[in-house]
Structures are given as C-alpha cells and as structure tokens.
C-alpha cells in the first residue's frame, strides 16, 4: 500500500470541511438557539444567523484536514490485506484516531461559535478573548471528552460503511469510484449511521453488523 499523499488529504479534507460548514451554518445557528436555555427569540431568533461564522470558517479547514490526514495515515500504518476480515476494524481505528485529533481543533472553534450564536451582538474575537481572559485555555476545551465520546460512535459506523460501499461500487464498475460516487457513498453511509444509532442497536445487532461487514468486504475484494 502506497504512503498516502499528505497534501492531497490535507487540502481535500479542508476544502470539504469549509464547504459543508459554511453551507449548513444557518441551520446550525437555528438549532443552537432552539436549544438555548434563554429561549429561541432571546437567543437571537432568526437575526444574525451567520453570527459566529468567522470561528467556524477559521476552524473548519484545519479541523477537517486534521481528521482526514490522521485517518489516511492510520489506515496506511495499519495496512492489512484487502480481503482481511480486519479491514473494517482498521477503518474504525483510523476514524477514531481522526476524531481525537480533529477535536483538538473542533472543540475550541465550537465553543466560540456557539457562544457567538446566542450573543449575536458580540464579536467573535471578543468572545474568544473573554474566554481566554476569564477561563483560560481550559475554557476553550469545555466538553472535549464528551465531544470525542459523542463523535467516535458515529465514525465507527460511518467510515467502515463508506469504505465498504466504495469497494463494492469499484468492483461493480471495474475501476476506482469517481468523486461524485464517493460522495453518494458517503451520504448513504451517513444516513445509515444516523438511523442505526437512533435505533440504539443491541450487542447482538452490533455483532451481526460486524459479521456482515467483514464478510461483505472480504467477498468484494476476493471477487475483484
């Protein structure tokens, strides 16, 4: 297995992260205000729905880049034979490592962004300065552990699914998937991931899913 391209993973992951965060930012603002203890209207309502976007824009590129660089390098480091039943485990470990590293950037950005979303009249940099002055660096990392623990289960489901769907599509068309096909696989994996975690599967269901994924991945690559 070739060593992954550092710049390719960094740039592609970073651009994708910025694009998604900026497009979906207004929805995130509305969700944050709906969850605010002071109520939706007092938190800003529909006013200033791009409040906090500088924090998201600054943090999204290095956050996504850190995730995908870590993900690709851990996959390379844990290289196994394509048909190995350990392949989904490799993707799970790579995704988990990616989340741990990415959250070092994501959490401070989220803390500043969320405070800006419920205080639309306050500048993002002022909020950042106030946190450092009043709470220190620890204030920027409030909720780091809970964020990591929240994100890892999603990645444990999503990324093995994404990789498996790409492998299946590649096998069926006899060449590597195009970027739009990879995006379709990612969207479908994300949908299945959210659905499966909302259903809170039992231990038996998780073990059945693991068996299905390993058997399916091995079968696809052997046939290829």
N, C-alpha and C positions, 0 to 999 in steps of 0.2 A: 504494500500500500504506500503510495507516494505521500511525502510530507505535505500537509495542507498549505495552501497559499495564505500567508499571514495578511497581506494587503487585501486580497480578494474577500476573505471572511470579514475583515475589519470594515471595509468600505461598503460591501453589500449589506451586512448586518446593520451598520449605522444608518445608511440611507433608508432601508426598510423601516427601521425603528422611528426615525424622524417623520417619515411619510404617514405611518399609521397614527402616531401620537398627535400630529397636527390635524389630521382629518377628523379624528374622533374626539378631539379636545372639548368641543362644546357639550357633547353628551356626557363626558366625564365630569365637567363642571356642574351640570344639572344634577347628576347622580350624587355628587358630593354635597350639594346644597340641600337636596331632599333628605339626606342622612344627617344633616347638621342638627345639633340639639336646639339651636335657636329658631329652627323652622326655615322653610324654603324662602319665604318672602324676606325675612330679616337677614338671611344669609346673602341676599342679593337678587333672588328671583331669576328673571331672565336677563337682568342687566349685567353687562360686562362679562359675558360668557367666555371670553378669552383671557380673563384675569388669571395670572399665573403662567401664561403660555411661555414667557421667557425661560422660566425654570424648566418647563417640560422640553422646550426646544434645545436648551443647553445640555440637559441631562440625557435626552433620548438617544442621541448619536453614540456617546461613549457607553451608555448602558447596553444598547443592542449590540454594539460592536464587541464589548467585553464578553457578552453571552456567547455569541457565535464563534469568536476566536477561541474561547475556552472549550466550547462544545466540539469544534473541529479538531482541536489539538488533543483533547482527551480521547476522542474516537480514534485518532491516529495512534496515540500512545497505547491504548487498549486493543489494538488491532487483533481481530480473530478471523478465522476463515469465514467466507461469506455464508456458507451453508451451516455454520455452527449454531447450535441452539442457544449459545451465549450471546448472540448478536443483539437481541432486544435488551439484554442486561447491559451491554456496552453502551447502547443509546440512552438507557436510563441513567447510568452513572455519569455519562457526559453531560446530559441535560441538568442533572442535579448540581454538578460542579459549576456549570454555566450560571445557574441561578444564584449560587452562593457568591460568585464573583460579581455578577451583574448587580446584585442587591447592594453591594458596597457603593454603587453609584446611584442606583434607582431610589433607595430609601431617602437620602438627603433631598433629592430632587422632588420626591413625592411629598415630604414633609413641608417644604417651602411652597410647593404648588397648591396643596390642599388648604393651607392657611391663607394663601392669596385668593383662592376661590371663594372663601367665606368672608373675606375682607377686601372686597373689590376696590375700595378707595385707597388701599395701602400698596405702595410699590413693592415689587418682588424683591429687589435688592435690599430695601429697608427691612422687609420681613426676615431675610437671610441674616442681615446684620444684627437684628434684635435677638434672633435665636442664639447666635454665637455669643452675644454680649450677656444675655440673661441665663442661658442654659449650657453654654459651652458646646464642644463638639458632640457631647452625648445627646444634646437636644436634636441634632440633625439625624441621629440614628435611633430615635424612638421607634420602637416597633420593628427593628431589624430582624430579630429572631422570629417573630410571628409572621413577618412577610416572607421570609425564607421557607418557613414551615407551611405557609399557605401556597406558595408557588411550586414547590417541589412535587407535590402530588399531581398537579396538573401536567407538569413536564414529564413525569413518569409514565403518564398515559399518552400524552400528545406526541412526543417525539418518536417512540417506537412505532406508533401508528403511522406517522408521517413517513418515516423511512421505509416501512413495510409497503405502504401504498405506492411510493415512488418505485420501489423494487418491482412490484407487481406490474405497474404500468410500463416500466422499462422493458420487462420481459415480454409483455404482450406486443409491444411495437418494435422490439428488437433493437432499440437504441436508447440512450440516456434521455430522461424526460427533459422537455423544454422548460423555461422559467414559468410560463403560464400554467403548465401542467403541474409543476411543483407547487404553485400557489393554490391550485384546485385541491391537490392532496392535503396541503396544509389547512385549508378551510374546512375540508371534510373531517380531518383529524381533530381540529379544534371543536367542531360540532359534536363529534362522538365523545371527546374528552369531557366537555361540559355536561353532556347528557349522562354519561356514566358516573361522574362524580356527584351529580344531583340525585341520582338514584341510590347513592351510598351502598355500593355492592358489598356483599358478604365476603368472608375469607374464601369460601368455596368458589364464588363467582370470580374473584381476582385470580385464584389459582387456575381456573378454567380458561380465563382470558390469557394468562401467561402461556399455558399449554398450546392454545390456539395460535398465538403469535409466533412462538418458536417453531411450531410445525409448519405454519404457513410460510415463514421466512425461509426455512431450510428447503422447502418444496420448490419455491420460486427460483432460488439460486441453483438448485440441482438441475432443474429443467432448463435453465438458461445455459 
